[in-house]
Amino acid sequence: MNWSAAGAVLLALAVAAGAFGAHALRARLDAYSMSVYEKAVFYHFIHAFGILVVPLLLRANAGRVCWPMLAGIVLFSGSLYALAGSGVRALGIVTPFGGIAFIVSWALLAYELVRQHV
């Protein structure tokens, strides 16, 4: 998979999600839901950028780092987007699994960088 291209697409989606939140949702969401939505966009951005950059840092095994990062975006940010839009707080049960995926991806990146002596 071309992870840098995937990261670029995910970054475009993060910009779109941020703009949608700022313009279409601002008047519809209460302060709590808006803060949840903004947190989703923030983590989406950081990890989409990570997916863009990881292949530039690693000579091999980029997928090993990028797959959990992508899973984290889907689970963490996705559950927060859904929670903010629906108000169904039970969706928050998925969020920690995305957070764990993020932690795993960064730990794997550190391991691969040490292993490759980068």
Secondary structure, DSSP 4 states (H G I P E B T S, - for coil): --HHHHHHHHHHHHHHHHHHIIIIITTTS-HHHHHHHHHHHHHHHHHHHHHHHHHHH-SS-HHHHHHHHHHHIIIIIHHHHHHHHH--GGGGGTHHHHHHHHHHHHHHHHHHHHHHT-
